Amino acid sequence: MLVVSLLVFAAATAAGFIGSLTGLGGGVVITPVLALLFHVDLRYAMGASLVSVIATSSGAAAAYVREGFSNVRIGLFLEMATTTGAIFGAFVAYYTPTSALSVIMGVVLLFSAYMSTRRPVEHLATTDDALAHRLRLNGEYPDTFGGWRQYGVDRVKSGFAMMFGAGLTSGLLGIGSGALKVIAMDQIMRMPFKVSTATSNFMIGVTAAARARVYWRRGWVVPDVTMPVVLGVLLGSLLGARRLARASDRILRLLFAVVVGALAIEMIYGGVTGKL
């Protein structure tokens, strides 16, 4: 049991590091790792992932807010949509077969990987979006040269609608749905990729807390699995937060696409063949 716990801790640390850099939150990585490599029941894996998502948000997100990468106003505004979707998705998950959840998760991940490889949108310094101005969502973030770079937020209503879908996926699959959140902010709302990943890390903890009680009451949070996952993801997320400022957007996008694409294929295969 000790050896298995150490291996899970090591895998969770790597998942937290990658999740912190890409805005995935670690949950989307550790869930298939537990299910595919350690043969943990998918629902128990989702429960451990859920708690680890809260730990990630407490670790990496705090550092991102302090350094100025996270847009807290946008995060709180969009959480109204994601939290509603997460609660609804958590109840739907109870009546959905495990194999179907695995395939759905794989399709969602494939879509996210594809979207991240598209040509980066032009990030606007100003915007004509009336709602963005009314809510004061435009902001700035530190660049690699020690200064501050201005950015605008566009298509707020479309981004808000996609966030409901992200929350629904989060509750259904037991992940932070950071992939969809990053895509919504980066591709739809035209926010810089680093700001999108940092704000996603800030948001996923709130979304996870909204459905944590549902998973706990159904017995899907097992301490023996959850403890090493939480400790590992928290350590990895803190290490990733220190690397974000020096990482290039191109490398982050490539890392995002490769990791998410590989996990998507594994999850679809496991669901179709009945291994999950």
Summary of the structure (lengths in Angstrom):
residues: 276
radius of gyration: 17.3
end to end distance: 22.1
largest distance: 57.4
contacts: 1134
relative contact order: 0.25
helix: 75%
strand: 3%
